């Protein structure tokens, strides 16, 4: 694993462990990402949620 990847994962894990509010953790990760990355992930997450809901 590259040093950059390990550093990012460590930062994310730290944020997750330091909060009980998942929104705080999401925001901490979002500020590390470009707007394009956030938009892409939101689109993919919405697609996944829709797919899961249609399987019910």
CHARMM-style PDB file with segment names, atoms N, HN, CA, C and O in Angstrom:
ATOM      1  N   UNK     1       0.854  -1.169   0.000  1.00  0.00      PROA
ATOM      2  CA  UNK     1       0.000   0.000   0.000  1.00  0.00      PROA
ATOM      3  C   UNK     1       0.902   1.235   0.000  1.00  0.00      PROA
ATOM      4  O   UNK     1       1.898   1.296   0.720  1.00  0.00      PROA
ATOM      5  N   UNK     2       0.535   2.204  -0.813  1.00  0.00      PROA
ATOM      6  HN  UNK     2      -0.275   2.155  -1.399  1.00  0.00      PROA
ATOM      7  CA  UNK     2       1.358   3.405  -0.888  1.00  0.00      PROA
ATOM      8  C   UNK     2       1.207   4.241   0.385  1.00  0.00      PROA
ATOM      9  O   UNK     2       0.212   4.135   1.102  1.00  0.00      PROA
ATOM     10  N   UNK     3       2.188   5.050   0.640  1.00  0.00      PROA
ATOM     11  HN  UNK     3       2.996   5.137   0.057  1.00  0.00      PROA
ATOM     12  CA  UNK     3       2.177   5.908   1.822  1.00  0.00      PROA
ATOM     13  C   UNK     3       0.986   6.865   1.777  1.00  0.00      PROA
ATOM     14  O   UNK     3       0.361   7.129   2.803  1.00  0.00      PROA
ATOM     15  N   UNK     4       0.675   7.382   0.593  1.00  0.00      PROA
ATOM     16  HN  UNK     4       1.184   7.168  -0.241  1.00  0.00      PROA
ATOM     17  CA  UNK     4      -0.448   8.312   0.458  1.00  0.00      PROA
ATOM     18  C   UNK     4      -1.770   7.619   0.799  1.00  0.00      PROA
ATOM     19  O   UNK     4      -2.613   8.184   1.495  1.00  0.00      PROA
ATOM     20  N   UNK     5      -1.941   6.399   0.306  1.00  0.00      PROA
ATOM     21  HN  UNK     5      -1.256   5.940  -0.260  1.00  0.00      PROA
ATOM     22  CA  UNK     5      -3.166   5.643   0.590  1.00  0.00      PROA
ATOM     23  C   UNK     5      -3.278   5.341   2.075  1.00  0.00      PROA
ATOM     24  O   UNK     5      -4.345   5.503   2.667  1.00  0.00      PROA
ATOM     25  N   UNK     6      -2.198   4.909   2.667  1.00  0.00      PROA
ATOM     26  HN  UNK     6      -1.331   4.777   2.187  1.00  0.00      PROA
ATOM     27  CA  UNK     6      -2.214   4.596   4.100  1.00  0.00      PROA
ATOM     28  C   UNK     6      -2.526   5.835   4.929  1.00  0.00      PROA
ATOM     29  O   UNK     6      -3.266   5.753   5.909  1.00  0.00      PROA
ATOM     30  N   UNK     7      -1.977   6.963   4.552  1.00  0.00      PROA
ATOM     31  HN  UNK     7      -1.376   7.029   3.755  1.00  0.00      PROA
ATOM     32  CA  UNK     7      -2.233   8.214   5.267  1.00  0.00      PROA
ATOM     33  C   UNK     7      -3.704   8.603   5.174  1.00  0.00      PROA
ATOM     34  O   UNK     7      -4.306   9.004   6.170  1.00  0.00      PROA
ATOM     35  N   UNK     8      -4.282   8.487   3.984  1.00  0.00      PROA
ATOM     36  HN  UNK     8      -3.792   8.162   3.175  1.00  0.00      PROA
ATOM     37  CA  UNK     8      -5.705   8.800   3.823  1.00  0.00      PROA
ATOM     38  C   UNK     8      -6.581   7.858   4.627  1.00  0.00      PROA
ATOM     39  O   UNK     8      -7.518   8.298   5.293  1.00  0.00      PROA
ATOM     40  N   UNK     9      -6.286   6.570   4.573  1.00  0.00      PROA
ATOM     41  HN  UNK     9      -5.525   6.212   4.032  1.00  0.00      PROA
ATOM     42  CA  UNK     9      -7.082   5.605   5.336  1.00  0.00      PROA
ATOM     43  C   UNK     9      -6.959   5.855   6.838  1.00  0.00      PROA
ATOM     44  O   UNK     9      -7.943   5.737   7.569  1.00  0.00      PROA
ATOM     45  N   UNK    10      -5.781   6.192   7.291  1.00  0.00      PROA
ATOM     46  HN  UNK    10      -4.982   6.288   6.698  1.00  0.00      PROA
ATOM     47  CA  UNK    10      -5.583   6.485   8.716  1.00  0.00      PROA
ATOM     48  C   UNK    10      -6.409   7.704   9.116  1.00  0.00      PROA
ATOM     49  O   UNK    10      -7.026   7.714  10.182  1.00  0.00      PROA
ATOM     50  N   UNK    11      -6.424   8.722   8.274  1.00  0.00      PROA
ATOM     51  HN  UNK    11      -5.923   8.714   7.409  1.00  0.00      PROA
ATOM     52  CA  UNK    11      -7.201   9.932   8.548  1.00  0.00      PROA
ATOM     53  C   UNK    11      -8.689   9.627   8.607  1.00  0.00      PROA
ATOM     54  O   UNK    11      -9.389  10.099   9.503  1.00  0.00      PROA
ATOM     55  N   UNK    12      -9.169   8.843   7.659  1.00  0.00      PROA
ATOM     56  HN  UNK    12      -8.601   8.460   6.931  1.00  0.00      PROA
ATOM     57  CA  UNK    12     -10.584   8.471   7.628  1.00  0.00      PROA
ATOM     58  C   UNK    12     -10.954   7.648   8.854  1.00  0.00      PROA
ATOM     59  O   UNK    12     -11.970   7.911   9.498  1.00  0.00      PROA
ATOM     60  N   UNK    13     -10.146   6.666   9.174  1.00  0.00      PROA
ATOM     61  HN  UNK    13      -9.320   6.452   8.651  1.00  0.00      PROA
ATOM     62  CA  UNK    13     -10.412   5.832  10.344  1.00  0.00      PROA
ATOM     63  C   UNK    13     -10.432   6.670  11.616  1.00  0.00      PROA
ATOM     64  O   UNK    13     -11.288   6.467  12.477  1.00  0.00      PROA
ATOM     65  N   UNK    14      -9.510   7.595  11.742  1.00  0.00      PROA
ATOM     66  HN  UNK    14      -8.814   7.759  11.043  1.00  0.00      PROA
ATOM     67  CA  UNK    14      -9.461   8.459  12.912  1.00  0.00      PROA
ATOM     68  C   UNK    14     -10.758   9.269  13.021  1.00  0.00      PROA
ATOM     69  O   UNK    14     -11.343   9.364  14.100  1.00  0.00      PROA
ATOM     70  N   UNK    15     -11.202   9.849  11.906  1.00  0.00      PROA
ATOM     71  HN  UNK    15     -10.726   9.772  11.030  1.00  0.00      PROA
ATOM     72  CA  UNK    15     -12.438  10.634  11.925  1.00  0.00      PROA
ATOM     73  C   UNK    15     -13.631   9.779  12.339  1.00  0.00      PROA
ATOM     74  O   UNK    15     -14.484  10.222  13.108  1.00  0.00      PROA
ATOM     75  N   UNK    16     -13.685   8.552  11.826  1.00  0.00      PROA
ATOM     76  HN  UNK    16     -12.992   8.192  11.202  1.00  0.00      PROA
ATOM     77  CA  UNK    16     -14.788   7.661  12.180  1.00  0.00      PROA
ATOM     78  C   UNK    16     -14.778   7.300  13.658  1.00  0.00      PROA
ATOM     79  O   UNK    16     -15.836   7.196  14.279  1.00  0.00      PROA
ATOM     80  N   UNK    17     -13.608   7.111  14.217  1.00  0.00      PROA
ATOM     81  HN  UNK    17     -12.749   7.195  13.712  1.00  0.00      PROA
ATOM     82  CA  UNK    17     -13.510   6.732  15.630  1.00  0.00      PROA
ATOM     83  C   UNK    17     -13.743   7.912  16.575  1.00  0.00      PROA
ATOM     84  O   UNK    17     -14.090   7.711  17.739  1.00  0.00      PROA
ATOM     85  N   UNK    18     -13.557   9.129  16.089  1.00  0.00      PROA
ATOM     86  HN  UNK    18     -13.275   9.292  15.144  1.00  0.00      PROA
ATOM     87  CA  UNK    18     -13.678  10.307  16.950  1.00  0.00      PROA
ATOM     88  C   UNK    18     -15.083  10.896  17.000  1.00  0.00      PROA
ATOM     89  O   UNK    18     -15.322  11.858  17.730  1.00  0.00      PROA
ATOM     90  N   UNK    19     -16.003  10.340  16.243  1.00  0.00      PROA
ATOM     91  HN  UNK    19     -15.809   9.559  15.650  1.00  0.00      PROA
ATOM     92  CA  UNK    19     -17.346  10.909  16.238  1.00  0.00      PROA
ATOM     93  C   UNK    19     -18.405   9.823  16.323  1.00  0.00      PROA
ATOM     94  O   UNK    19     -18.217   8.702  15.849  1.00  0.00      PROA
ATOM     95  N   UNK    20     -19.508  10.181  16.932  1.00  0.00      PROA
ATOM     96  HN  UNK    20     -19.661  11.091  17.317  1.00  0.00      PROA
ATOM     97  CA  UNK    20     -20.675   9.304  16.937  1.00  0.00      PROA
ATOM     98  C   UNK    20     -21.653   9.735  15.852  1.00  0.00      PROA
ATOM     99  O   UNK    20     -22.646   9.054  15.593  1.00  0.00      PROA
ATOM    100  N   UNK    21     -21.367  10.864  15.222  1.00  0.00      PROA
ATOM    101  HN  UNK    21     -20.561  11.417  15.432  1.00  0.00      PROA
ATOM    102  CA  UNK    21     -22.239  11.414  14.190  1.00  0.00      PROA
ATOM    103  C   UNK    21     -21.639  11.091  12.824  1.00  0.00      PROA
ATOM    104  O   UNK    21     -20.611  11.654  12.446  1.00  0.00      PROA
ATOM    105  N   UNK    22     -22.270  10.203  12.098  1.00  0.00      PROA
ATOM    106  HN  UNK    22     -23.104   9.746  12.405  1.00  0.00      PROA
ATOM    107  CA  UNK    22     -21.748   9.776  10.803  1.00  0.00      PROA
ATOM    108  C   UNK    22     -21.659  10.941   9.826  1.00  0.00      PROA
ATOM    109  O   UNK    22     -20.809  10.935   8.936  1.00  0.00      PROA
ATOM    110  N   UNK    23     -22.517  11.933   9.978  1.00  0.00      PROA
ATOM    111  HN  UNK    23     -23.208  11.939  10.702  1.00  0.00      PROA
ATOM    112  CA  UNK    23     -22.458  13.103   9.096  1.00  0.00      PROA
ATOM    113  C   UNK    23     -21.139  13.848   9.262  1.00  0.00      PROA
ATOM    114  O   UNK    23     -20.576  14.331   8.280  1.00  0.00      PROA
ATOM    115  N   UNK    24     -20.640  13.947  10.495  1.00  0.00      PROA
ATOM    116  HN  UNK    24     -21.097  13.554  11.293  1.00  0.00      PROA
ATOM    117  CA  UNK    24     -19.331  14.575  10.714  1.00  0.00      PROA
ATOM    118  C   UNK    24     -18.243  13.814   9.974  1.00  0.00      PROA
ATOM    119  O   UNK    24     -17.372  14.419   9.349  1.00  0.00      PROA
ATOM    120  N   UNK    25     -18.291  12.500  10.044  1.00  0.00      PROA
ATOM    121  HN  UNK    25     -18.999  12.009  10.552  1.00  0.00      PROA
ATOM    122  CA  UNK    25     -17.291  11.677   9.362  1.00  0.00      PROA
ATOM    123  C   UNK    25     -17.403  11.838   7.847  1.00  0.00      PROA
ATOM    124  O   UNK    25     -16.390  11.942   7.157  1.00  0.00      PROA
ATOM    125  N   UNK    26     -18.625  11.858   7.332  1.00  0.00      PROA
ATOM    126  HN  UNK    26     -19.449  11.774   7.893  1.00  0.00      PROA
ATOM    127  CA  UNK    26     -18.811  12.044   5.887  1.00  0.00      PROA
ATOM    128  C   UNK    26     -18.237  13.376   5.438  1.00  0.00      PROA
ATOM    129  O   UNK    26     -17.548  13.454   4.421  1.00  0.00      PROA
ATOM    130  N   UNK    27     -18.520  14.415   6.193  1.00  0.00      PROA
ATOM    131  HN  UNK    27     -19.080  14.352   7.020  1.00  0.00      PROA
ATOM    132  CA  UNK    27     -18.010  15.735   5.844  1.00  0.00      PROA
ATOM    133  C   UNK    27     -16.484  15.766   5.876  1.00  0.00      PROA
ATOM    134  O   UNK    27     -15.859  16.395   5.022  1.00  0.00      PROA
ATOM    135  N   UNK    28     -15.887  15.096   6.845  1.00  0.00      PROA
ATOM    136  HN  UNK    28     -16.394  14.584   7.538  1.00  0.00      PROA
ATOM    137  CA  UNK    28     -14.430  15.055   6.936  1.00  0.00      PROA
ATOM    138  C   UNK    28     -13.827  14.400   5.704  1.00  0.00      PROA
ATOM    139  O   UNK    28     -12.778  14.829   5.223  1.00  0.00      PROA
ATOM    140  N   UNK    29     -14.476  13.371   5.192  1.00  0.00      PROA
ATOM    141  HN  UNK    29     -15.328  13.023   5.582  1.00  0.00      PROA
ATOM    142  CA  UNK    29     -13.977  12.700   3.987  1.00  0.00      PROA
ATOM    143  C   UNK    29     -14.245  13.564   2.754  1.00  0.00      PROA
ATOM    144  O   UNK    29     -13.389  13.676   1.877  1.00  0.00      PROA
ATOM    145  N   UNK    30     -15.413  14.166   2.687  1.00  0.00      PROA
ATOM    146  HN  UNK    30     -16.108  14.075   3.400  1.00  0.00      PROA
ATOM    147  CA  UNK    30     -15.755  14.984   1.526  1.00  0.00      PROA
ATOM    148  C   UNK    30     -14.786  16.142   1.322  1.00  0.00      PROA
ATOM    149  O   UNK    30     -14.477  16.486   0.181  1.00  0.00      PROA
ATOM    150  N   UNK    31     -14.304  16.749   2.395  1.00  0.00      PROA
ATOM    151  HN  UNK    31     -14.555  16.470   3.322  1.00  0.00      PROA
ATOM    152  CA  UNK    31     -13.386  17.874   2.224  1.00  0.00      PROA
ATOM    153  C   UNK    31     -12.036  17.439   1.660  1.00  0.00      PROA
ATOM    154  O   UNK    31     -11.256  18.271   1.196  1.00  0.00      PROA
ATOM    155  N   UNK    32     -11.761  16.136   1.701  1.00  0.00      PROA
ATOM    156  HN  UNK    32     -12.394  15.460   2.078  1.00  0.00      PROA
ATOM    157  CA  UNK    32     -10.522  15.615   1.116  1.00  0.00      PROA
ATOM    158  C   UNK    32     -10.698  15.267  -0.353  1.00  0.00      PROA
ATOM    159  O   UNK    32      -9.725  14.920  -1.024  1.00  0.00      PROA
ATOM    160  N   UNK    33     -11.930  15.353  -0.868  1.00  0.00      PROA
ATOM    161  HN  UNK    33     -12.720  15.635  -0.323  1.00  0.00      PROA
ATOM    162  CA  UNK    33     -12.228  14.938  -2.238  1.00  0.00      PROA
ATOM    163  C   UNK    33     -12.575  16.141  -3.106  1.00  0.00      PROA
ATOM    164  O   UNK    33     -12.995  17.190  -2.618  1.00  0.00      PROA
ATOM    165  N   UNK    34     -12.384  15.953  -4.411  1.00  0.00      PROA
ATOM    166  HN  UNK    34     -12.043  15.101  -4.807  1.00  0.00      PROA
ATOM    167  CA  UNK    34     -12.806  16.990  -5.352  1.00  0.00      PROA
ATOM    168  C   UNK    34     -14.332  16.959  -5.468  1.00  0.00      PROA
ATOM    169  O   UNK    34     -14.976  15.971  -5.116  1.00  0.00      PROA
ATOM    170  N   UNK    35     -14.888  18.051  -5.965  1.00  0.00      PROA
ATOM    171  HN  UNK    35     -14.365  18.853  -6.251  1.00  0.00      PROA
ATOM    172  CA  UNK    35     -16.336  18.107  -6.163  1.00  0.00      PROA
ATOM    173  C   UNK    35     -16.786  17.032  -7.145  1.00  0.00      PROA
ATOM    174  O   UNK    35     -17.862  16.454  -6.992  1.00  0.00      PROA
ATOM    175  N   UNK    36     -15.958  16.767  -8.153  1.00  0.00      PROA
ATOM    176  HN  UNK    36     -15.084  17.236  -8.277  1.00  0.00      PROA
ATOM    177  CA  UNK    36     -16.284  15.744  -9.145  1.00  0.00      PROA
ATOM    178  C   UNK    36     -16.349  14.364  -8.492  1.00  0.00      PROA
ATOM    179  O   UNK    36     -17.239  13.573  -8.805  1.00  0.00      PROA
ATOM    180  N   UNK    37     -15.424  14.074  -7.600  1.00  0.00      PROA
ATOM    181  HN  UNK    37     -14.701  14.716  -7.346  1.00  0.00      PROA
ATOM    182  CA  UNK    37     -15.405  12.784  -6.917  1.00  0.00      PROA
ATOM    183  C   UNK    37     -16.632  12.633  -6.035  1.00  0.00      PROA
ATOM    184  O   UNK    37     -17.271  11.580  -6.039  1.00  0.00      PROA
ATOM    185  N   UNK    38     -16.967  13.661  -5.285  1.00  0.00      PROA
ATOM    186  HN  UNK    38     -16.448  14.516  -5.282  1.00  0.00      PROA
ATOM    187  CA  UNK    38     -18.147  13.613  -4.412  1.00  0.00      PROA
ATOM    188  C   UNK    38     -19.401  13.385  -5.251  1.00  0.00      PROA
ATOM    189  O   UNK    38     -20.244  12.563  -4.892  1.00  0.00      PROA
ATOM    190  N   UNK    39     -19.532  14.101  -6.358  1.00  0.00      PROA
ATOM    191  HN  UNK    39     -18.848  14.768  -6.650  1.00  0.00      PROA
ATOM    192  CA  UNK    39     -20.709  13.944  -7.223  1.00  0.00      PROA
ATOM    193  C   UNK    39     -20.784  12.534  -7.794  1.00  0.00      PROA
ATOM    194  O   UNK    39     -21.864  11.947  -7.845  1.00  0.00      PROA
ATOM    195  N   UNK    40     -19.659  11.986  -8.222  1.00  0.00      PROA
ATOM    196  HN  UNK    40     -18.781  12.463  -8.181  1.00  0.00      PROA
ATOM    197  CA  UNK    40     -19.633  10.632  -8.780  1.00  0.00      PROA
ATOM    198  C   UNK    40     -20.051   9.608  -7.733  1.00  0.00      PROA
ATOM    199  O   UNK    40     -20.851   8.717  -8.019  1.00  0.00      PROA
ATOM    200  N   UNK    41     -19.513   9.731  -6.522  1.00  0.00      PROA
ATOM    201  HN  UNK    41     -18.863  10.455  -6.291  1.00  0.00      PROA
ATOM    202  CA  UNK    41     -19.839   8.780  -5.456  1.00  0.00      PROA
ATOM    203  C   UNK    41     -21.313   8.904  -5.071  1.00  0.00      PROA
ATOM    204  O   UNK    41     -21.980   7.891  -4.858  1.00  0.00      PROA
ATOM    205  N   UNK    42     -21.825  10.127  -4.981  1.00  0.00      PROA
ATOM    206  HN  UNK    42     -21.283  10.949  -5.155  1.00  0.00      PROA
ATOM    207  CA  UNK    42     -23.243  10.308  -4.665  1.00  0.00      PROA
ATOM    208  C   UNK    42     -24.123   9.656  -5.732  1.00  0.00      PROA
ATOM    209  O   UNK    42     -25.130   9.028  -5.404  1.00  0.00      PROA
ATOM    210  N   UNK    43     -23.751   9.799  -7.004  1.00  0.00      PROA
ATOM    211  HN  UNK    43     -22.933  10.309  -7.270  1.00  0.00      PROA
ATOM    212  CA  UNK    43     -24.512   9.187  -8.088  1.00  0.00      PROA
ATOM    213  C   UNK    43     -24.504   7.664  -7.953  1.00  0.00      PROA
ATOM    214  O   UNK    43     -25.551   7.026  -8.062  1.00  0.00      PROA
ATOM    215  N   UNK    44     -23.334   7.084  -7.719  1.00  0.00      PROA
ATOM    216  HN  UNK    44     -22.483   7.602  -7.631  1.00  0.00      PROA
ATOM    217  CA  UNK    44     -23.219   5.630  -7.591  1.00  0.00      PROA
ATOM    218  C   UNK    44     -23.960   5.119  -6.355  1.00  0.00      PROA
ATOM    219  O   UNK    44     -24.575   4.054  -6.404  1.00  0.00      PROA
ATOM    220  N   UNK    45     -23.910   5.855  -5.261  1.00  0.00      PROA
ATOM    221  HN  UNK    45     -23.411   6.720  -5.221  1.00  0.00      PROA
ATOM    222  CA  UNK    45     -24.617   5.457  -4.045  1.00  0.00      PROA
ATOM    223  C   UNK    45     -26.124   5.475  -4.275  1.00  0.00      PROA
ATOM    224  O   UNK    45     -26.834   4.582  -3.813  1.00  0.00      PROA
ATOM    225  N   UNK    46     -26.613   6.484  -4.985  1.00  0.00      PROA
ATOM    226  HN  UNK    46     -26.037   7.209  -5.361  1.00  0.00      PROA
ATOM    227  CA  UNK    46     -28.049   6.563  -5.288  1.00  0.00      PROA
ATOM    228  C   UNK    46     -28.472   5.389  -6.169  1.00  0.00      PROA
ATOM    229  O   UNK    46     -29.539   4.811  -5.962  1.00  0.00      PROA
ATOM    230  N   UNK    47     -27.643   5.036  -7.145  1.00  0.00      PROA
ATOM    231  HN  UNK    47     -26.776   5.506  -7.313  1.00  0.00      PROA
ATOM    232  CA  UNK    47     -27.943   3.893  -8.002  1.00  0.00      PROA
ATOM    233  C   UNK    47     -28.001   2.604  -7.185  1.00  0.00      PROA
ATOM    234  O   UNK    47     -28.885   1.771  -7.383  1.00  0.00      PROA
ATOM    235  N   UNK    48     -27.066   2.453  -6.284  1.00  0.00      PROA
ATOM    236  HN  UNK    48     -26.348   3.130  -6.124  1.00  0.00      PROA
ATOM    237  CA  UNK    48     -27.016   1.256  -5.447  1.00  0.00      PROA
ATOM    238  C   UNK    48     -28.243   1.164  -4.545  1.00  0.00      PROA
ATOM    239  O   UNK    48     -28.832   0.093  -4.400  1.00  0.00      PROA
ATOM    240  N   UNK    49     -28.628   2.291  -3.939  1.00  0.00      PROA
ATOM    241  HN  UNK    49     -28.149   3.161  -4.057  1.00  0.00      PROA
ATOM    242  CA  UNK    49     -29.807   2.312  -3.079  1.00  0.00      PROA
ATOM    243  C   UNK    49     -31.063   1.966  -3.872  1.00  0.00      PROA
ATOM    244  O   UNK    49     -31.914   1.216  -3.394  1.00  0.00      PROA
ATOM    245  N   UNK    50     -31.180   2.506  -5.071  1.00  0.00      PROA
ATOM    246  HN  UNK    50     -30.488   3.115  -5.460  1.00  0.00      PROA
ATOM    247  CA  UNK    50     -32.332   2.216  -5.913  1.00  0.00      PROA
ATOM    248  C   UNK    50     -32.374   0.730  -6.256  1.00  0.00      PROA
ATOM    249  O   UNK    50     -33.438   0.112  -6.207  1.00  0.00      PROA
ATOM    250  N   UNK    51     -31.235   0.159  -6.599  1.00  0.00      PROA
ATOM    251  HN  UNK    51     -30.371   0.661  -6.638  1.00  0.00      PROA
ATOM    252  CA  UNK    51     -31.160  -1.258  -6.938  1.00  0.00      PROA
ATOM    253  C   UNK    51     -31.562  -2.114  -5.750  1.00  0.00      PROA
ATOM    254  O   UNK    51     -32.290  -3.093  -5.910  1.00  0.00      PROA
ATOM    255  N   UNK    52     -31.100  -1.759  -4.567  1.00  0.00      PROA
ATOM    256  HN  UNK    52     -30.508  -0.964  -4.437  1.00  0.00      PROA
ATOM    257  CA  UNK    52     -31.438  -2.516  -3.362  1.00  0.00      PROA
ATOM    258  C   UNK    52     -32.919  -2.424  -3.034  1.00  0.00      PROA
ATOM    259  O   UNK    52     -33.524  -3.408  -2.608  1.00  0.00      PROA
ATOM    260  N   UNK    53     -33.506  -1.249  -3.228  1.00  0.00      PROA
ATOM    261  HN  UNK    53     -33.015  -0.450  -3.574  1.00  0.00      PROA
ATOM    262  CA  UNK    53     -34.927  -1.063  -2.941  1.00  0.00      PROA
ATOM    263  C   UNK    53     -35.812  -1.839  -3.907  1.00  0.00      PROA
ATOM    264  O   UNK    53     -36.882  -2.309  -3.522  1.00  0.00      PROA
ATOM    265  N   UNK    54     -35.377  -1.977  -5.155  1.00  0.00      PROA
ATOM    266  HN  UNK    54     -34.507  -1.595  -5.467  1.00  0.00      PROA
ATOM    267  CA  UNK    54     -36.187  -2.700  -6.121  1.00  0.00      PROA
ATOM    268  C   UNK    54     -36.117  -4.200  -5.906  1.00  0.00      PROA
ATOM    269  O   UNK    54     -36.991  -4.927  -6.377  1.00  0.00      PROA
ATOM    270  N   UNK    55     -35.100  -4.682  -5.207  1.00  0.00      PROA
ATOM    271  HN  UNK    55     -34.390  -4.091  -4.823  1.00  0.00      PROA
ATOM    272  CA  UNK    55     -34.977  -6.114  -4.913  1.00  0.00      PROA
ATOM    273  C   UNK    55     -35.882  -6.539  -3.774  1.00  0.00      PROA
ATOM    274  O   UNK    55     -36.138  -7.731  -3.605  1.00  0.00      PROA
ATOM    275  N   UNK    56     -36.377  -5.584  -2.982  1.00  0.00      PROA
ATOM    276  HN  UNK    56     -36.169  -4.615  -3.119  1.00  0.00      PROA
ATOM    277  CA  UNK    56     -37.209  -5.920  -1.814  1.00  0.00      PROA
ATOM    278  C   UNK    56     -38.575  -6.379  -2.221  1.00  0.00      PROA
ATOM    279  OT1 UNK    56     -39.399  -6.700  -1.364  1.00  0.00      PROA
TER     280      UNK     56
END
